[in-house]
Structures are given as structure tokens and as C-alpha cells.
Amino acid sequence: MVLWRVWYRRNGVIHDQKILTDLEVVPWATSFLTEFRQANIVTSGNAGEVKKPKPKWTPPLVGKVKMNTDATINSGDVVALLRGLVMASDVGLWPSEVEVDAQTIVTLMDSSGIPFSDVWMVIQDIKLLLEEFPACSVAFVPRNANMVAHCLAKLGLSLVNDCFWM
């Protein structure tokens, strides 16, 4: 640290005509090192642990439509996706992105093997519907990045009729 400050002082003399005394170098280096150590103290958790940023919802690009779906039961997620796509088609609003908080749906969408799920036929219907719109992507997002859709799905449990929010 002291050597760096001496080098920095030398550059100040050459380029800026700033002259610092030898007595200024050591206190500055000590202060700088103390601040550096305090800024790097880990107060909780493991040293070296990197916190992942909290996922959050991101808006669609300007002029694009984004659909977020959620249901309160597993098979409901895939039905919510199908019904949301049908409704979007009916009103002429095709999303460029669809986000679901069920990783299984994305896995099934990417699969082309033997039916291995009770929702396989619904997945096939979704795939057929999406063929008309190849620019639309289906992606998984964690529930905490899809909280509005999740809260609306919970609200829907208390309602008699099916609901869609736009």
C-alpha cells in the first residue's frame, strides 16, 4: 500500500506538479488500508458467499405483449397457460414472451418423447397453438418474480367464475 502511494505521489509530481511530503504518505496508506478492511468485513453468512440477486418481474419490450400465468394447483398451471393463449388469440394480442412459475411446463414443452404426464395432451395443444406464432417464447421464472400472477391466482380461488386479468 505504501509503495503504491509513493508511486502515486511520484506521478502527481511529474504530471500535476503536486508535491506531497513523506509524512503524508504513511498516514494516508494506513487510513486507506483501514477503510478497505472495514468495507470487506463479512457481518453474516460465510466468507466468499455470493448472494444471488432476488429475481424480479421485468416488463416486456416496448410494443410487445408478455403473459404471466399461475395457478394454485400443478395441473392448473398448464391449463392456465393454454386458456391464456387461447384468450390472447381470441382478442388478437399474441405475446412475444410467456412466463410460468412451473419448471415442469417448460421441461415438457421442450420434450418430444413418449407421454409421461397427466397434462401431456394439454402440452401438445399449447405447442400446436404456439406454432402459429414462432416468435413467442415460454420461459420459467421463480414464483417471487411472478408474484402478481400468483396473487391473482389465489384471489381466483375465492371467485365462482373463471377470471382473466389483463
N, CA, C and O atoms as a DFTB+ gen file, in Angstrom:
664 C
 N C O
     1  1       0.830      -1.183       0.000
     2  2       0.000       0.000       0.000
     3  2       0.883       1.258       0.000
     4  3       0.627       2.210      -0.737
     5  1       1.909       1.239       0.829
     6  2       2.815       2.391       0.916
     7  2       3.539       2.582      -0.412
     8  3       3.683       3.707      -0.890
     9  1       3.997       1.475      -1.008
    10  2       4.691       1.585      -2.299
    11  2       3.781       2.165      -3.375
    12  3       4.214       2.974      -4.196
    13  1       2.505       1.743      -3.362
    14  2       1.567       2.293      -4.348
    15  2       1.413       3.797      -4.148
    16  3       1.404       4.556      -5.117
    17  1       1.292       4.229      -2.896
    18  2       1.126       5.659      -2.610
    19  2       2.381       6.439      -3.009
    20  3       2.273       7.564      -3.497
    21  1       3.567       5.859      -2.810
    22  2       4.809       6.522      -3.230
    23  2       4.803       6.680      -4.749
    24  3       5.146       7.740      -5.272
    25  1       4.411       5.618      -5.449
    26  2       4.335       5.680      -6.915
    27  2       3.307       6.726      -7.344
    28  3       3.557       7.503      -8.266
    29  1       2.141       6.747      -6.672
    30  2       1.083       7.708      -6.971
    31  2       1.584       9.141      -6.725
    32  3       1.297      10.053      -7.501
    33  1       2.340       9.318      -5.628
    34  2       2.914      10.629      -5.310
    35  2       3.888      11.052      -6.399
    36  3       3.899      12.214      -6.807
    37  1       4.716      10.105      -6.877
    38  2       5.673      10.390      -7.953
    39  2       4.937      10.878      -9.208
    40  3       5.353      11.853      -9.833
    41  1       3.841      10.195      -9.575
    42  2       3.066      10.612     -10.749
    43  2       2.444      11.987     -10.549
    44  3       2.353      12.776     -11.490
    45  1       2.015      12.273      -9.321
    46  2       1.467      13.591      -9.034
    47  2       2.498      14.686      -9.235
    48  3       2.180      15.764      -9.735
    49  1       3.729      14.410      -8.845
    50  2       4.817      15.381      -9.013
    51  2       5.101      15.589     -10.500
    52  3       5.239      16.724     -10.955
    53  1       5.186      14.495     -11.253
    54  2       5.537      14.589     -12.680
    55  2       4.417      15.217     -13.499
    56  3       4.677      16.094     -14.322
    57  1       3.179      14.784     -13.289
    58  2       2.074      15.196     -14.157
    59  2       1.298      16.403     -13.642
    60  3       0.864      17.240     -14.433
    61  1       1.121      16.500     -12.352
    62  2       0.296      17.578     -11.802
    63  2       1.098      18.622     -11.040
    64  3       0.528      19.602     -10.559
    65  1       2.386      18.438     -10.922
    66  2       3.257      19.306     -10.141
    67  2       2.770      19.411      -8.698
    68  3       2.962      20.438      -8.046
    69  1       2.120      18.311      -8.185
    70  2       1.713      18.249      -6.786
    71  2       2.836      17.615      -6.002
    72  3       3.350      16.562      -6.381
    73  1       3.213      18.236      -4.932
    74  2       4.287      17.667      -4.121
    75  2       3.718      17.327      -2.750
    76  3       3.251      18.199      -2.017
    77  1       3.768      16.024      -2.420
    78  2       3.332      15.563      -1.105
    79  2       4.568      15.205      -0.299
    80  3       5.543      14.675      -0.831
    81  1       4.511      15.499       0.977
    82  2       5.663      15.179       1.832
    83  2       5.649      13.699       2.189
    84  3       4.629      13.018       2.082
    85  1       6.827      13.220       2.622
    86  2       6.930      11.828       3.063
    87  2       6.005      11.563       4.252
    88  3       5.496      10.454       4.413
    89  1       5.793      12.571       5.070
    90  2       4.954      12.411       6.253
    91  2       3.479      12.194       5.892
    92  3       2.716      11.680       6.709
    93  1       3.074      12.581       4.681
    94  2       1.682      12.401       4.261
    95  2       1.421      11.002       3.708
    96  3       0.277      10.549       3.700
    97  1       2.451      10.321       3.252
    98  2       2.283       9.028       2.587
    99  2       1.823       7.938       3.559
   100  3       0.828       7.265       3.292
   101  1       2.517       7.753       4.665
   102  2       2.215       6.658       5.593
   103  2       0.827       6.811       6.231
   104  3       0.080       5.833       6.255
   105  1       0.442       7.993       6.750
   106  2      -0.908       8.112       7.321
   107  2      -2.009       7.846       6.280
   108  3      -3.021       7.212       6.578
   109  1      -1.793       8.339       5.071
   110  2      -2.792       8.096       4.027
   111  2      -2.919       6.598       3.748
   112  3      -4.035       6.085       3.670
   113  1      -1.804       5.889       3.597
   114  2      -1.828       4.454       3.312
   115  2      -2.487       3.688       4.458
   116  3      -3.255       2.757       4.215
   117  1      -2.198       4.066       5.696
   118  2      -2.798       3.407       6.857
   119  2      -4.311       3.614       6.866
   120  3      -5.070       2.669       7.078
   121  1      -4.740       4.842       6.638
   122  2      -6.164       5.158       6.603
   123  2      -6.872       4.402       5.475
   124  3      -7.960       3.860       5.666
   125  1      -6.247       4.375       4.317
   126  2      -6.822       3.692       3.161
   127  2      -6.978       2.199       3.452
   128  3      -8.015       1.613       3.141
   129  1      -5.963       1.586       4.041
   130  2      -5.997       0.161       4.357
   131  2      -7.070      -0.141       5.407
   132  3      -7.761      -1.155       5.305
   133  1      -7.217       0.719       6.406
   134  2      -8.249       0.535       7.428
   135  2      -9.642       0.585       6.805
   136  3     -10.484      -0.266       7.094
   137  1      -9.886       1.574       5.957
   138  2     -11.183       1.689       5.278
   139  2     -11.455       0.464       4.408
   140  3     -12.575      -0.045       4.376
   141  1     -10.440       0.002       3.712
   142  2     -10.582      -1.170       2.852
   143  2     -10.975      -2.395       3.671
   144  3     -11.875      -3.141       3.286
   145  1     -10.303      -2.600       4.795
   146  2     -10.610      -3.757       5.643
   147  2     -12.023      -3.670       6.211
   148  3     -12.731      -4.677       6.254
   149  1     -12.441      -2.491       6.644
   150  2     -13.783      -2.326       7.197
   151  2     -14.853      -2.562       6.137
   152  3     -15.911      -3.119       6.432
   153  1     -14.586      -2.149       4.932
   154  2     -15.554      -2.339       3.855
   155  2     -15.689      -3.798       3.459
   156  3     -16.694      -4.183       2.862
   157  1     -14.704      -4.608       3.779
   158  2     -14.719      -6.013       3.378
   159  2     -14.981      -6.978       4.525
   160  3     -14.757      -8.180       4.390
   161  1     -15.452      -6.458       5.652
   162  2     -15.802      -7.326       6.775
   163  2     -17.129      -8.001       6.449
   164  3     -18.093      -7.335       6.070
   165  1     -17.176      -9.329       6.599
   166  2     -18.411     -10.077       6.383
   167  2     -19.130     -10.135       7.715
   168  3     -18.616     -10.697       8.682
   169  1     -20.335      -9.547       7.767
   170  2     -21.055      -9.481       9.033
   171  2     -21.930     -10.700       9.273
   172  3     -22.195     -11.039      10.426
   173  1     -22.382     -11.364       8.228
   174  2     -23.185     -12.572       8.412
   175  2     -22.969     -13.489       7.225
   176  3     -22.566     -13.046       6.149
   177  1     -23.237     -14.753       7.424
   178  2     -23.063     -15.719       6.344
   179  2     -21.617     -16.156       6.239
   180  3     -20.780     -15.796       7.067
   181  1     -21.341     -16.923       5.230
   182  2     -19.993     -17.438       5.008
   183  2     -19.171     -16.450       4.204
   184  3     -19.692     -15.778       3.314
   185  1     -17.895     -16.363       4.516
   186  2     -16.999     -15.516       3.735
   187  2     -16.932     -16.071       2.329
   188  3     -16.851     -17.285       2.141
   189  1     -16.963     -15.220       1.367
   190  2     -16.891     -15.653      -0.016
   191  2     -18.246     -16.046      -0.586
   192  3     -18.355     -16.370      -1.769
   193  1     -19.278     -16.018       0.249
   194  2     -20.608     -16.376      -0.219
   195  2     -21.149     -15.248      -1.083
   196  3     -21.138     -14.088      -0.669
   197  1     -21.612     -15.571      -2.253
   198  2     -22.150     -14.571      -3.165
   199  2     -23.665     -14.657      -3.117
   200  3     -24.247     -15.712      -3.367
   201  1     -24.290     -13.549      -2.796
   202  2     -25.746     -13.529      -2.777
   203  2     -26.257     -13.380      -4.198
   204  3     -25.813     -12.513      -4.950
   205  1     -27.198     -14.241      -4.547
   206  2     -27.811     -14.135      -5.860
   207  2     -28.816     -12.994      -5.817
   208  3     -29.516     -12.821      -4.819
   209  1     -28.892     -12.217      -6.886
   210  2     -29.875     -11.147      -6.881
   211  2     -31.287     -11.732      -6.825
   212  3     -31.572     -12.766      -7.428
   213  1     -32.149     -11.056      -6.099
   214  2     -33.526     -11.513      -5.968
   215  2     -34.220     -11.376      -7.321
   216  3     -34.223     -10.295      -7.911
   217  1     -34.805     -12.465      -7.813
   218  2     -35.479     -12.362      -9.111
   219  2     -36.634     -11.378      -9.026
   220  3     -37.310     -11.297      -8.000
   221  1     -36.858     -10.646     -10.077
   222  2     -37.996      -9.735     -10.101
   223  2     -38.591      -9.715     -11.498
   224  3     -37.927     -10.047     -12.479
   225  1     -39.832      -9.326     -11.568
   226  2     -40.548      -9.278     -12.831
   227  2     -39.945      -8.188     -13.707
   228  3     -39.590      -7.115     -13.219
   229  1     -39.832      -8.465     -14.985
   230  2     -39.346      -7.458     -15.927
   231  2     -40.423      -7.201     -16.962
   232  3     -41.065      -8.143     -17.425
   233  1     -40.632      -5.957     -17.331
   234  2     -41.670      -5.645     -18.316
   235  2     -41.248      -6.097     -19.712
   236  3     -40.060      -6.285     -19.976
   237  1     -42.223      -6.271     -20.602
   238  2     -41.879      -6.643     -21.978
   239  2     -41.259      -5.460     -22.709
   240  3     -41.334      -4.319     -22.251
   241  1     -40.654      -5.746     -23.836
   242  2     -40.119      -4.680     -24.672
   243  2     -41.264      -3.806     -25.160
   244  3     -42.405      -4.263     -25.231
   245  1     -40.977      -2.567     -25.494
   246  2     -41.989      -1.635     -25.977
   247  2     -42.659      -2.226     -27.217
   248  3     -41.983      -2.697     -28.132
   249  1     -43.977      -2.199     -27.238
   250  2     -44.732      -2.709     -28.381
   251  2     -44.947      -4.212     -28.358
   252  3     -45.541      -4.766     -29.283
   253  1     -44.469      -4.883     -27.308
   254  2     -44.619      -6.337     -27.198
   255  2     -45.600      -6.659     -26.074
   256  3     -45.860      -5.826     -25.205
   257  1     -46.138      -7.866     -26.100
   258  2     -47.070      -8.320     -25.074
   259  2     -46.419      -9.471     -24.321
   260  3     -45.806     -10.354     -24.922
   261  1     -46.559      -9.451     -23.007
   262  2     -45.996     -10.507     -22.173
   263  2     -47.121     -11.135     -21.365
   264  3     -47.981     -10.429     -20.838
   265  1     -47.117     -12.452     -21.268
   266  2     -48.133     -13.158     -20.498
   267  2     -47.456     -13.873     -19.335
   268  3     -46.477     -14.596     -19.521
   269  1     -47.989     -13.663     -18.133
   270  2     -47.542     -14.395     -16.951
   271  2     -48.714     -15.239     -16.484
   272  3     -49.823     -14.725     -16.344
   273  1     -48.493     -16.522     -16.242
   274  2     -49.570     -17.384     -15.773
   275  2     -49.188     -18.016     -14.452
   276  3     -48.012     -18.157     -14.116
   277  1     -50.217     -18.392     -13.714
   278  2     -50.024     -19.124     -12.476
   279  2     -51.351     -19.774     -12.137
   280  3     -52.406     -19.296     -12.552
   281  1     -51.301     -20.835     -11.402
   282  2     -52.492     -21.499     -10.890
   283  2     -52.142     -22.012      -9.503
   284  3     -50.976     -22.039      -9.109
   285  1     -53.150     -22.410      -8.787
   286  2     -52.889     -22.834      -7.419
   287  2     -52.652     -24.330      -7.297
   288  3     -52.309     -24.813      -6.218
   289  1     -52.830     -25.070      -8.386
   290  2     -52.509     -26.497      -8.382
   291  2     -51.656     -26.796      -9.598
   292  3     -51.737     -26.081     -10.597
   293  1     -50.834     -27.846      -9.535
   294  2     -49.874     -28.133     -10.603
   295  2     -50.508     -28.270     -11.975
   296  3     -50.051     -27.632     -12.923
   297  1     -51.550     -29.087     -12.110
   298  2     -52.156     -29.239     -13.432
   299  2     -52.841     -27.947     -13.857
   300  3     -53.054     -27.714     -15.047
   301  1     -53.184     -27.110     -12.886
   302  2     -53.808     -25.830     -13.211
   303  2     -52.870     -24.895     -13.941
   304  3     -53.322     -24.077     -14.741
   305  1     -51.569     -24.994     -13.687
   306  2     -50.602     -24.128     -14.367
   307  2     -50.642     -24.324     -15.876
   308  3     -50.649     -23.354     -16.634
   309  1     -50.668     -25.570     -16.305
   310  2     -50.650     -25.848     -17.738
   311  2     -51.990     -25.480     -18.377
   312  3     -52.024     -25.014     -19.516
   313  1     -53.091     -25.685     -17.655
   314  2     -54.405     -25.291     -18.167
   315  2     -54.494     -23.766     -18.231
   316  3     -55.044     -23.218     -19.187
   317  1     -53.958     -23.080     -17.224
   318  2     -53.949     -21.611     -17.239
   319  2     -53.170     -21.093     -18.435
   320  3     -53.579     -20.118     -19.066
   321  1     -52.056     -21.731     -18.752
   322  2     -51.265     -21.327     -19.917
   323  2     -52.059     -21.519     -21.199
   324  3     -52.107     -20.615     -22.032
   325  1     -52.683     -22.679     -21.374
   326  2     -53.471     -22.936     -22.583
   327  2     -54.617     -21.942     -22.706
   328  3     -54.818     -21.355     -23.769
   329  1     -55.362     -21.752     -21.637
   330  2     -56.513     -20.841     -21.693
   331  2     -56.071     -19.398     -21.904
   332  3     -56.752     -18.630     -22.584
   333  1     -54.938     -19.030     -21.325
   334  2     -54.414     -17.684     -21.554
   335  2     -54.025     -17.468     -23.008
   336  3     -54.294     -16.407     -23.571
   337  1     -53.393     -18.469     -23.622
   338  2     -53.012     -18.358     -25.037
   339  2     -54.240     -18.311     -25.941
   340  3     -54.269     -17.553     -26.910
   341  1     -55.257     -19.119     -25.626
   342  2     -56.496     -19.100     -26.414
   343  2     -57.155     -17.729     -26.301
   344  3     -57.599     -17.168     -27.303
   345  1     -57.220     -17.189     -25.083
   346  2     -57.825     -15.870     -24.896
   347  2     -57.030     -14.794     -25.638
   348  3     -57.615     -13.920     -26.277
   349  1     -55.718     -14.857     -25.554
   350  2     -54.882     -13.878     -26.260
   351  2     -55.126     -13.959     -27.758
   352  3     -55.191     -12.933     -28.435
   353  1     -55.261     -15.174     -28.278
   354  2     -55.538     -15.360     -29.702
   355  2     -56.895     -14.775     -30.063
   356  3     -57.042     -14.121     -31.095
   357  1     -57.885     -15.013     -29.209
   358  2     -59.243     -14.520     -29.474
   359  2     -59.305     -13.000     -29.544
   360  3     -60.070     -12.453     -30.338
   361  1     -58.514     -12.310     -28.727
   362  2     -58.556     -10.847     -28.726
   363  2     -57.463     -10.235     -29.594
   364  3     -57.358      -9.012     -29.688
   365  1     -56.647     -11.078     -30.229
   366  2     -55.618     -10.584     -31.149
   367  2     -54.368     -10.037     -30.479
   368  3     -53.639      -9.254     -31.088
   369  1     -54.106     -10.430     -29.248
   370  2     -52.901      -9.986     -28.539
   371  2     -51.971     -11.170     -28.353
   372  3     -52.092     -11.900     -27.369
   373  1     -51.047     -11.374     -29.277
   374  2     -50.138     -12.505     -29.130
   375  2     -48.896     -12.087     -28.388
   376  3     -48.191     -11.166     -28.801
   377  1     -48.631     -12.763     -27.292
   378  2     -47.441     -12.412     -26.514
   379  2     -46.160     -12.827     -27.226
   380  3     -46.118     -13.832     -27.935
   381  1     -45.119     -12.029     -27.019
   382  2     -43.800     -12.413     -27.525
   383  2     -43.072     -13.242     -26.474
   384  3     -42.126     -13.964     -26.790
   385  1     -43.521     -13.136     -25.213
   386  2     -42.946     -13.941     -24.136
   387  2     -44.058     -14.421     -23.220
   388  3     -45.034     -13.715     -22.969
   389  1     -43.885     -15.633     -22.729
   390  2     -44.783     -16.190     -21.727
   391  2     -43.911     -16.666     -20.575
   392  3     -42.918     -17.362     -20.783
   393  1     -44.288     -16.286     -19.357
   394  2     -43.535     -16.715     -18.182
   395  2     -44.434     -17.546     -17.278
   396  3     -45.560     -17.158     -16.966
   397  1     -43.918     -18.690     -16.866
   398  2     -44.636     -19.580     -15.954
   399  2     -43.731     -19.890     -14.766
   400  3     -42.507     -19.902     -14.888
   401  1     -44.353     -20.138     -13.615
   402  2     -43.525     -20.453     -12.447
   403  2     -43.493     -21.953     -12.161
   404  3     -43.216     -22.376     -11.039
   405  1     -43.780     -22.745     -13.185
   406  2     -43.702     -24.203     -13.069
   407  2     -42.645     -24.710     -14.052
   408  3     -42.883     -24.761     -15.258
   409  1     -41.484     -25.082     -13.531
   410  2     -40.386     -25.563     -14.375
   411  2     -40.810     -26.779     -15.196
   412  3     -40.322     -26.980     -16.308
   413  1     -41.716     -27.585     -14.651
   414  2     -42.179     -28.783     -15.350
   415  2     -42.802     -28.441     -16.695
   416  3     -42.620     -29.174     -17.667
   417  1     -43.532     -27.339     -16.759
   418  2     -44.161     -26.949     -18.025
   419  2     -43.100     -26.690     -19.078
   420  3     -43.219     -27.170     -20.205
   421  1     -42.073     -25.946     -18.732
   422  2     -41.008     -25.639     -19.697
   423  2     -40.302     -26.922     -20.120
   424  3     -39.982     -27.098     -21.296
   425  1     -40.060     -27.813     -19.171
   426  2     -39.419     -29.095     -19.488
   427  2     -40.286     -29.903     -20.444
   428  3     -39.782     -30.460     -21.419
   429  1     -41.586     -29.970     -20.171
   430  2     -42.496     -30.709     -21.055
   431  2     -42.603     -30.055     -22.427
   432  3     -42.733     -30.747     -23.437
   433  1     -42.548     -28.726     -22.467
   434  2     -42.622     -28.012     -23.754
   435  2     -41.414     -28.353     -24.618
   436  3     -41.530     -28.428     -25.841
   437  1     -40.268     -28.557     -24.002
   438  2     -39.043     -28.876     -24.739
   439  2     -38.939     -30.358     -25.085
   440  3     -38.082     -30.758     -25.872
   441  1     -39.811     -31.166     -24.497
   442  2     -39.740     -32.614     -24.685
   443  2     -40.546     -33.042     -25.913
   444  3     -41.562     -32.429     -26.243
   445  1     -40.089     -34.083     -26.574
   446  2     -40.843     -34.607     -27.721
   447  2     -40.928     -36.129     -27.659
   448  3     -41.056     -36.791     -28.688
   449  1     -40.859     -36.671     -26.469
   450  2     -40.843     -38.122     -26.311
   451  2     -42.217     -38.699     -26.035
   452  3     -43.241     -38.128     -26.408
   453  1     -42.213     -39.825     -25.384
   454  2     -43.434     -40.548     -25.038
   455  2     -44.170     -39.777     -23.944
   456  3     -43.539     -39.219     -23.047
   457  1     -45.514     -39.743     -24.018
   458  2     -46.269     -39.047     -22.970
   459  2     -45.927     -39.603     -21.592
   460  3     -46.005     -40.809     -21.362
   461  1     -45.550     -38.718     -20.685
   462  2     -45.196     -39.168     -19.340
   463  2     -45.842     -38.304     -18.273
   464  3     -45.335     -38.205     -17.155
   465  1     -46.953     -37.682     -18.611
   466  2     -47.583     -36.792     -17.651
   467  2     -49.079     -36.748     -17.900
   468  3     -49.541     -36.967     -19.020
   469  1     -49.835     -36.463     -16.838
   470  2     -51.282     -36.338     -16.986
   471  2     -51.679     -35.077     -17.754
   472  3     -52.844     -34.919     -18.118
   473  1     -50.743     -34.195     -18.000
   474  2     -51.047     -32.962     -18.733
   475  2     -50.460     -32.974     -20.147
   476  3     -50.416     -31.940     -20.814
   477  1     -50.013     -34.141     -20.597
   478  2     -49.324     -34.233     -21.891
   479  2     -50.176     -33.716     -23.049
   480  3     -49.666     -33.005     -23.916
   481  1     -51.465     -34.061     -23.078
   482  2     -52.328     -33.629     -24.191
   483  2     -52.496     -32.105     -24.181
   484  3     -52.562     -31.484     -25.242
   485  1     -52.562     -31.518     -23.015
   486  2     -52.671     -30.059     -22.927
   487  2     -51.380     -29.420     -23.439
   488  3     -51.425     -28.407     -24.137
   489  1     -50.239     -30.001     -23.100
   490  2     -48.949     -29.504     -23.600
   491  2     -48.932     -29.565     -25.124
   492  3     -48.460     -28.636     -25.780
   493  1     -49.444     -30.656     -25.686
   494  2     -49.487     -30.789     -27.146
   495  2     -50.364     -29.697     -27.762
   496  3     -50.019     -29.143     -28.805
   497  1     -51.496     -29.384     -27.124
   498  2     -52.366     -28.303     -27.607
   499  2     -51.641     -26.954     -27.558
   500  3     -51.767     -26.141     -28.474
   501  1     -50.892     -26.727     -26.494
   502  2     -50.132     -25.476     -26.368
   503  2     -49.085     -25.386     -27.470
   504  3     -48.920     -24.335     -28.090
   505  1     -48.381     -26.485     -27.714
   506  2     -47.359     -26.493     -28.770
   507  2     -47.975     -26.188     -30.132
   508  3     -47.413     -25.421     -30.914
   509  1     -49.136     -26.794     -30.415
   510  2     -49.810     -26.522     -31.692
   511  2     -50.198     -25.052     -31.800
   512  3     -50.024     -24.435     -32.850
   513  1     -50.715     -24.503     -30.733
   514  2     -51.113     -23.097     -30.718
   515  2     -49.912     -22.183     -30.930
   516  3     -50.006     -21.188     -31.647
   517  1     -48.793     -22.516     -30.313
   518  2     -47.590     -21.686     -30.433
   519  2     -46.929     -21.789     -31.804
   520  3     -46.160     -20.904     -32.179
   521  1     -47.210     -22.851     -32.560
   522  2     -46.636     -22.978     -33.905
   523  2     -47.078     -21.837     -34.814
   524  3     -46.356     -21.461     -35.737
   525  1     -48.250     -21.291     -34.555
   526  2     -48.744     -20.162     -35.345
   527  2     -47.938     -18.893     -35.063
   528  3     -47.954     -17.956     -35.862
   529  1     -47.246     -18.862     -33.947
   530  2     -46.514     -17.678     -33.522
   531  2     -45.109     -18.067     -33.077
   532  3     -44.836     -18.139     -31.879
   533  1     -44.223     -18.316     -34.025
   534  2     -42.888     -18.819     -33.689
   535  2     -42.032     -17.848     -32.877
   536  3     -41.042     -18.266     -32.277
   537  1     -42.386     -16.576     -32.846
   538  2     -41.582     -15.599     -32.101
   539  2     -41.881     -15.631     -30.603
   540  3     -41.186     -14.978     -29.825
   541  1     -42.896     -16.375     -30.190
   542  2     -43.279     -16.427     -28.773
   543  2     -42.436     -17.459     -28.035
   544  3     -42.321     -18.604     -28.470
   545  1     -41.850     -17.046     -26.918
   546  2     -41.044     -17.963     -26.109
   547  2     -41.750     -18.249     -24.786
   548  3     -42.469     -17.403     -24.254
   549  1     -41.535     -19.446     -24.272
   550  2     -42.077     -19.832     -22.969
   551  2     -40.891     -20.064     -22.043
   552  3     -40.001     -20.856     -22.352
   553  1     -40.882     -19.375     -20.916
   554  2     -39.736     -19.464     -20.006
   555  2     -40.203     -19.635     -18.564
   556  3     -41.291     -19.201     -18.186
   557  1     -39.356     -20.276     -17.778
   558  2     -39.596     -20.422     -16.348
   559  2     -39.076     -19.192     -15.613
   560  3     -37.989     -18.696     -15.908
   561  1     -39.859     -18.706     -14.655
   562  2     -39.394     -17.680     -13.720
   563  2     -39.795     -18.138     -12.320
   564  3     -40.855     -18.741     -12.155
   565  1     -38.980     -17.866     -11.324
   566  2     -39.358     -18.245      -9.959
   567  2     -40.625     -17.510      -9.522
   568  3     -40.929     -16.423     -10.014
   569  1     -41.347     -18.115      -8.602
   570  2     -42.610     -17.527      -8.148
   571  2     -42.425     -16.094      -7.653
   572  3     -43.293     -15.252      -7.888
   573  1     -41.309     -15.795      -6.968
   574  2     -41.150     -14.434      -6.448
   575  2     -40.903     -13.413      -7.556
   576  3     -40.915     -12.211      -7.288
   577  1     -40.681     -13.858      -8.790
   578  2     -40.593     -12.936      -9.925
   579  2     -41.918     -12.911     -10.682
   580  3     -42.034     -12.239     -11.707
   581  1     -42.900     -13.627     -10.191
   582  2     -44.198     -13.755     -10.853
   583  2     -45.309     -13.576      -9.814
   584  3     -46.375     -14.182      -9.929
   585  1     -45.056     -12.740      -8.800
   586  2     -45.956     -12.633      -7.652
   587  2     -47.331     -12.077      -7.987
   588  3     -48.316     -12.479      -7.369
   589  1     -47.427     -11.166      -8.944
   590  2     -48.743     -10.617      -9.278
   591  2     -49.633     -11.728      -9.814
   592  3     -50.781     -11.862      -9.392
   593  1     -49.108     -12.532     -10.746
   594  2     -49.887     -13.651     -11.283
   595  2     -50.248     -14.633     -10.167
   596  3     -51.363     -15.155     -10.137
   597  1     -49.317     -14.884      -9.256
   598  2     -49.573     -15.811      -8.148
   599  2     -50.687     -15.280      -7.236
   600  3     -51.581     -16.032      -6.848
   601  1     -50.632     -14.004      -6.899
   602  2     -51.657     -13.415      -6.026
   603  2     -53.026     -13.408      -6.702
   604  3     -54.044     -13.639      -6.050
   605  1     -53.050     -13.142      -8.006
   606  2     -54.325     -13.172      -8.726
   607  2     -54.888     -14.594      -8.779
   608  3     -56.101     -14.781      -8.689
   609  1     -54.023     -15.588      -8.922
   610  2     -54.482     -16.985      -8.910
   611  2     -55.090     -17.329      -7.551
   612  3     -56.113     -18.011      -7.484
   613  1     -54.467     -16.860      -6.470
   614  2     -55.014     -17.103      -5.131
   615  2     -56.357     -16.401      -4.964
   616  3     -57.281     -16.956      -4.367
   617  1     -56.467     -15.186      -5.487
   618  2     -57.734     -14.467      -5.427
   619  2     -58.807     -15.228      -6.196
   620  3     -59.959     -15.294      -5.766
   621  1     -58.428     -15.799      -7.326
   622  2     -59.376     -16.554      -8.146
   623  2     -60.005     -17.728      -7.415
   624  3     -61.108     -18.149      -7.763
   625  1     -59.327     -18.263      -6.410
   626  2     -59.895     -19.368      -5.628
   627  2     -61.184     -18.970      -4.921
   628  3     -62.058     -19.807      -4.697
   629  1     -61.299     -17.699      -4.573
   630  2     -62.479     -17.244      -3.841
   631  2     -63.619     -16.831      -4.770
   632  3     -64.701     -16.476      -4.301
   633  1     -63.388     -16.873      -6.077
   634  2     -64.409     -16.454      -7.034
   635  2     -65.129     -17.665      -7.614
   636  3     -64.564     -18.755      -7.706
   637  1     -66.384     -17.457      -8.003
   638  2     -67.194     -18.547      -8.546
   639  2     -66.825     -18.828     -10.000
   640  3     -66.724     -19.988     -10.399
   641  1     -66.624     -17.784     -10.789
   642  2     -66.343     -17.933     -12.221
   643  2     -64.849     -17.862     -12.505
   644  3     -64.079     -17.331     -11.705
   645  1     -64.448     -18.403     -13.657
   646  2     -63.063     -18.266     -14.103
   647  2     -62.774     -16.803     -14.397
   648  3     -63.664     -16.065     -14.818
   649  1     -61.534     -16.381     -14.177
   650  2     -61.168     -14.982     -14.381
   651  2     -59.891     -14.863     -15.194
   652  3     -58.997     -15.705     -15.110
   653  1     -59.827     -13.804     -15.977
   654  2     -58.612     -13.421     -16.684
   655  2     -58.381     -11.954     -16.386
   656  3     -59.316     -11.158     -16.460
   657  1     -57.159     -11.580     -16.051
   658  2     -56.828     -10.185     -15.817
   659  2     -55.866      -9.735     -16.898
   660  3     -54.927     -10.453     -17.245
   661  1     -56.101      -8.553     -17.426
   662  2     -55.225      -8.013     -18.477
   663  2     -54.695      -6.671     -18.039
   664  3     -53.936      -6.037     -18.772
